Amino acid sequence: MNVLAKKFGAALISLEHRYYGKSSLFSSLETENLKYLSSKQALFDLAGFRYYQGSVKLFR
C-alpha cells in the first residue's frame, strides 16, 4: 500500500481502535477502563473520524 500511495501521490489513512497499539488510553485494561470497549463505541469513533477526515484538506 505504501508503494502505491507514493506512486500515485495518495494519502494513506489507517484507523486504530482506541484500545490497541499507540491509541491505548490507559496503562492497564482494568474493568473500569474497558467501559468504552464496545462495537457501538467503535462505530461512534469511526463516524467521528469520518467527519474529521472530511473537514481536513489532505492534498498539497
The first five atom37 places (N, CA, C, CB, O) and aatype in JSON, in Angstrom:
{
  "aatype": [12, 2, 19, 10, 0, 11, 11, 13, 7, 0, 0, 10, 9, 15, 10, 6, 8, 1, 18, 18, 7, 11, 15, 15, 10, 13, 15, 15, 10, 6, 16, 6, 2, 10, 11, 18, 10, 15, 15, 11, 5, 0, 10, 13, 3, 10, 0, 7, 13, 1, 18, 18, 5, 7, 15, 19, 11, 10, 13, 1],
  "atom_mask": [
    [1, 1, 1, 1, 1],
    [1, 1, 1, 1, 1],
    [1, 1, 1, 1, 1],
    [1, 1, 1, 1, 1],
    [1, 1, 1, 1, 1],
    [1, 1, 1, 1, 1],
    [1, 1, 1, 1, 1],
    [1, 1, 1, 1, 1],
    [1, 1, 1, 0, 1],
    [1, 1, 1, 1, 1],
    [1, 1, 1, 1, 1],
    [1, 1, 1, 1, 1],
    [1, 1, 1, 1, 1],
    [1, 1, 1, 1, 1],
    [1, 1, 1, 1, 1],
    [1, 1, 1, 1, 1],
    [1, 1, 1, 1, 1],
    [1, 1, 1, 1, 1],
    [1, 1, 1, 1, 1],
    [1, 1, 1, 1, 1],
    [1, 1, 1, 0, 1],
    [1, 1, 1, 1, 1],
    [1, 1, 1, 1, 1],
    [1, 1, 1, 1, 1],
    [1, 1, 1, 1, 1],
    [1, 1, 1, 1, 1],
    [1, 1, 1, 1, 1],
    [1, 1, 1, 1, 1],
    [1, 1, 1, 1, 1],
    [1, 1, 1, 1, 1],
    [1, 1, 1, 1, 1],
    [1, 1, 1, 1, 1],
    [1, 1, 1, 1, 1],
    [1, 1, 1, 1, 1],
    [1, 1, 1, 1, 1],
    [1, 1, 1, 1, 1],
    [1, 1, 1, 1, 1],
    [1, 1, 1, 1, 1],
    [1, 1, 1, 1, 1],
    [1, 1, 1, 1, 1],
    [1, 1, 1, 1, 1],
    [1, 1, 1, 1, 1],
    [1, 1, 1, 1, 1],
    [1, 1, 1, 1, 1],
    [1, 1, 1, 1, 1],
    [1, 1, 1, 1, 1],
    [1, 1, 1, 1, 1],
    [1, 1, 1, 0, 1],
    [1, 1, 1, 1, 1],
    [1, 1, 1, 1, 1],
    [1, 1, 1, 1, 1],
    [1, 1, 1, 1, 1],
    [1, 1, 1, 1, 1],
    [1, 1, 1, 0, 1],
    [1, 1, 1, 1, 1],
    [1, 1, 1, 1, 1],
    [1, 1, 1, 1, 1],
    [1, 1, 1, 1, 1],
    [1, 1, 1, 1, 1],
    [1, 1, 1, 1, 1]
  ],
  "atom_positions": [
    [[0.81, -1.18, 0.0], [0.0, 0.0, 0.0], [0.86, 1.26, 0.0], [-0.93, -0.01, 1.19], [0.56, 2.22, -0.71]],
    [[1.93, 1.25, 0.79], [2.81, 2.42, 0.83], [3.4, 2.72, -0.54], [3.93, 2.22, 1.84], [3.5, 3.88, -0.95]],
    [[3.78, 1.68, -1.25], [4.37, 1.84, -2.58], [3.36, 2.49, -3.53], [4.85, 0.48, -3.14], [3.7, 3.42, -4.25]],
    [[2.14, 2.0, -3.52], [1.11, 2.56, -4.39], [0.76, 4.0, -4.0], [-0.14, 1.69, -4.36], [0.54, 4.84, -4.87]],
    [[0.7, 4.27, -2.71], [0.4, 5.63, -2.27], [1.48, 6.6, -2.76], [0.29, 5.69, -0.73], [1.17, 7.69, -3.24]],
    [[2.74, 6.21, -2.64], [3.83, 7.06, -3.13], [3.77, 7.22, -4.64], [5.19, 6.47, -2.72], [3.95, 8.31, -5.17]],
    [[3.5, 6.12, -5.33], [3.47, 6.15, -6.79], [2.4, 7.11, -7.32], [3.21, 4.74, -7.33], [2.63, 7.82, -8.3]],
    [[1.24, 7.13, -6.68], [0.14, 7.94, -7.15], [-0.05, 9.24, -6.37], [-1.13, 7.15, -7.1], [-1.0, 9.98, -6.61]],
    [[0.86, 9.52, -5.43], [0.75, 10.73, -4.63], [-0.5, 10.74, -3.76], [0.0, 0.0, 0.0], [-1.11, 11.78, -3.55]],
    [[-0.86, 9.58, -3.27], [-2.09, 9.44, -2.5], [-1.82, 9.52, -1.0], [-2.78, 8.12, -2.83], [-0.73, 9.21, -0.53]],
    [[-2.83, 9.93, -0.28], [-2.77, 9.89, 1.18], [-3.13, 8.48, 1.63], [-3.74, 10.96, 1.82], [-4.06, 7.87, 1.1]],
    [[-2.41, 7.97, 2.59], [-2.68, 6.64, 3.13], [-3.17, 6.82, 4.57], [-1.4, 5.72, 3.07], [-2.44, 7.31, 5.43]],
    [[-4.38, 6.42, 4.81], [-5.01, 6.61, 6.11], [-5.37, 5.26, 6.69], [-6.27, 7.52, 6.0], [-5.93, 4.41, 6.0]],
    [[-5.04, 5.06, 7.96], [-5.45, 3.82, 8.62], [-5.99, 4.17, 10.0], [-4.26, 2.82, 8.72], [-5.56, 5.13, 10.63]],
    [[-6.93, 3.39, 10.44], [-7.55, 3.6, 11.74], [-7.03, 2.56, 12.73], [-9.08, 3.53, 11.64], [-6.73, 1.42, 12.36]],
    [[-6.94, 2.97, 13.97], [-6.54, 2.06, 15.03], [-7.53, 2.23, 16.17], [-5.07, 2.33, 15.51], [-7.76, 3.35, 16.64]],
    [[-8.12, 1.14, 16.61], [-9.09, 1.21, 17.7], [-8.43, 1.79, 18.94], [-9.68, -0.18, 18.01], [-7.24, 1.57, 19.18]],
    [[-9.18, 2.53, 19.73], [-8.63, 3.25, 20.87], [-8.0, 2.36, 21.95], [-9.72, 4.05, 21.5], [-7.29, 2.87, 22.81]],
    [[-8.21, 1.07, 21.92], [-7.63, 0.19, 22.93], [-6.44, -0.63, 22.42], [-8.68, -0.74, 23.46], [-5.99, -1.55, 23.1]],
    [[-5.95, -0.33, 21.24], [-4.87, -1.11, 20.66], [-3.7, -0.22, 20.3], [-5.36, -1.88, 19.43], [-3.88, 0.95, 19.96]],
    [[-2.5, -0.78, 20.36], [-1.3, -0.07, 19.91], [-1.09, 1.26, 20.61], [0.0, 0.0, 0.0], [-1.31, 1.38, 21.81]],
    [[-0.67, 2.24, 19.86], [-0.37, 3.57, 20.4], [-1.63, 4.34, 20.77], [0.44, 4.36, 19.41], [-1.54, 5.38, 21.43]],
    [[-2.79, 3.85, 20.37], [-4.04, 4.55, 20.65], [-4.63, 4.19, 22.02], [-5.04, 4.24, 19.58], [-5.69, 4.7, 22.39]],
    [[-3.96, 3.33, 22.76], [-4.49, 2.91, 24.05], [-4.59, 4.1, 24.99], [-3.6, 1.82, 24.66], [-3.65, 4.87, 25.15]],
    [[-5.75, 4.24, 25.61], [-6.0, 5.36, 26.51], [-5.49, 5.12, 27.92], [-7.46, 5.67, 26.55], [-5.29, 6.06, 28.68]],
    [[-5.29, 3.86, 28.28], [-4.97, 3.51, 29.65], [-3.73, 2.62, 29.7], [-6.15, 2.81, 30.32], [-3.39, 1.93, 28.74]],
    [[-3.06, 2.66, 30.85], [-1.87, 1.82, 31.01], [-2.25, 0.38, 31.39], [-0.94, 2.41, 32.07], [-1.44, -0.53, 31.21]],
    [[-3.46, 0.18, 31.9], [-3.91, -1.17, 32.23], [-5.34, -1.37, 31.72], [-3.83, -1.42, 33.77], [-6.09, -0.41, 31.56]],
    [[-5.68, -2.61, 31.49], [-7.01, -2.93, 30.97], [-7.93, -3.43, 32.08], [-6.91, -3.99, 29.85], [-8.53, -4.5, 31.97]],
    [[-8.03, -2.65, 33.16], [-8.93, -2.99, 34.25], [-10.38, -2.78, 33.79], [-8.63, -2.13, 35.52], [-10.64, -2.05, 32.84]],
    [[-11.31, -3.43, 34.47], [-12.71, -3.36, 34.09], [-13.2, -1.93, 33.93], [-13.57, -4.08, 35.11], [-13.88, -1.62, 32.95]],
    [[-12.87, -1.05, 34.85], [-13.3, 0.35, 34.78], [-12.79, 1.02, 33.5], [-12.8, 1.13, 36.01], [-13.48, 1.87, 32.93]],
    [[-11.61, 0.64, 33.05], [-11.02, 1.25, 31.85], [-11.61, 0.71, 30.55], [-9.54, 1.03, 31.85], [-11.37, 1.27, 29.48]],
    [[-12.37, -0.36, 30.64], [-12.91, -1.0, 29.44], [-14.34, -0.56, 29.1], [-12.88, -2.5, 29.6], [-14.97, -1.15, 28.22]],
    [[-14.85, 0.46, 29.78], [-16.25, 0.83, 29.57], [-16.54, 1.34, 28.16], [-16.65, 1.88, 30.56], [-17.69, 1.33, 27.72]],
    [[-15.52, 1.8, 27.44], [-15.73, 2.27, 26.07], [-15.29, 1.25, 25.02], [-14.99, 3.57, 25.86], [-15.26, 1.56, 23.83]],
    [[-14.95, 0.05, 25.46], [-14.54, -1.01, 24.52], [-15.79, -1.77, 24.08], [-13.49, -1.98, 25.18], [-16.16, -2.78, 24.68]],
    [[-16.42, -1.26, 23.04], [-17.65, -1.89, 22.54], [-17.75, -1.62, 21.04], [-18.91, -1.36, 23.3], [-17.13, -0.69, 20.52]],
    [[-18.55, -2.43, 20.39], [-18.74, -2.2, 18.95], [-19.47, -0.89, 18.72], [-19.53, -3.37, 18.32], [-19.21, -0.2, 17.73]],
    [[-20.38, -0.52, 19.62], [-21.1, 0.75, 19.49], [-20.12, 1.93, 19.55], [-22.17, 0.89, 20.6], [-20.2, 2.85, 18.74]],
    [[-19.21, 1.9, 20.52], [-18.24, 2.98, 20.64], [-17.29, 3.0, 19.45], [-17.44, 2.85, 21.95], [-16.9, 4.07, 18.98]],
    [[-16.92, 1.83, 18.95], [-16.05, 1.78, 17.77], [-16.73, 2.44, 16.57], [-15.68, 0.31, 17.43], [-16.07, 3.13, 15.79]],
    [[-18.03, 2.24, 16.42], [-18.77, 2.88, 15.33], [-18.85, 4.4, 15.52], [-20.19, 2.3, 15.23], [-18.74, 5.15, 14.56]],
    [[-19.03, 4.84, 16.76], [-19.01, 6.28, 17.04], [-17.64, 6.87, 16.72], [-19.37, 6.55, 18.51], [-17.54, 7.96, 16.15]],
    [[-16.58, 6.15, 17.08], [-15.22, 6.61, 16.77], [-15.02, 6.72, 15.26], [-14.17, 5.66, 17.38], [-14.44, 7.69, 14.77]],
    [[-15.5, 5.72, 14.53], [-15.38, 5.73, 13.07], [-16.15, 6.9, 12.46], [-15.89, 4.4, 12.49], [-15.66, 7.56, 11.55]],
    [[-17.35, 7.15, 12.97], [-18.14, 8.29, 12.47], [-17.42, 9.6, 12.77], [-19.55, 8.29, 13.11], [-17.4, 10.5, 11.93]],
    [[-16.83, 9.71, 13.95], [-16.08, 10.92, 14.3], [-14.88, 11.11, 13.41], [0.0, 0.0, 0.0], [-14.58, 12.22, 12.98]],
    [[-14.18, 10.02, 13.13], [-13.03, 10.1, 12.23], [-13.46, 10.5, 10.83], [-12.28, 8.77, 12.19], [-12.81, 11.33, 10.19]],
    [[-14.55, 9.93, 10.36], [-15.06, 10.25, 9.02], [-15.42, 11.73, 8.92], [-16.29, 9.38, 8.69], [-15.14, 12.37, 7.91]],
    [[-16.03, 12.25, 9.96], [-16.39, 13.67, 9.99], [-15.12, 14.52, 9.94], [-17.22, 14.01, 11.25], [-15.03, 15.48, 9.17]],
    [[-14.13, 14.17, 10.78], [-12.87, 14.91, 10.81], [-12.14, 14.81, 9.47], [-11.96, 14.38, 11.94], [-11.66, 15.82, 8.96]],
    [[-12.07, 13.62, 8.92], [-11.36, 13.4, 7.65], [-11.99, 14.22, 6.54], [-11.37, 11.91, 7.29], [-11.28, 14.69, 5.65]],
    [[-13.29, 14.38, 6.57], [-13.97, 15.16, 5.55], [-13.72, 16.66, 5.66], [0.0, 0.0, 0.0], [-13.91, 17.39, 4.69]],
    [[-13.28, 17.11, 6.84], [-13.06, 18.54, 7.04], [-11.6, 18.95, 6.89], [-13.55, 18.94, 8.4], [-11.28, 20.14, 6.97]],
    [[-10.71, 17.99, 6.67], [-9.28, 18.28, 6.57], [-8.83, 18.2, 5.12], [-8.46, 17.29, 7.44], [-9.2, 17.27, 4.39]],
    [[-8.06, 19.17, 4.71], [-7.52, 19.15, 3.34], [-6.26, 18.29, 3.34], [-7.22, 20.62, 2.83], [-5.26, 18.64, 3.97]],
    [[-6.32, 17.17, 2.63], [-5.2, 16.24, 2.62], [-4.25, 16.46, 1.45], [-5.72, 14.83, 2.57], [-3.15, 15.89, 1.43]],
    [[-4.64, 17.25, 0.5], [-3.82, 17.41, -0.7], [-2.96, 18.66, -0.62], [-4.71, 17.48, -1.94], [-3.31, 19.63, 0.04]],
    [[-1.83, 18.61, -1.29], [-0.9, 19.75, -1.29], [-1.28, 20.75, -2.33], [0.52, 19.29, -1.52], [-0.61, 21.77, -2.47]]
  ]
}
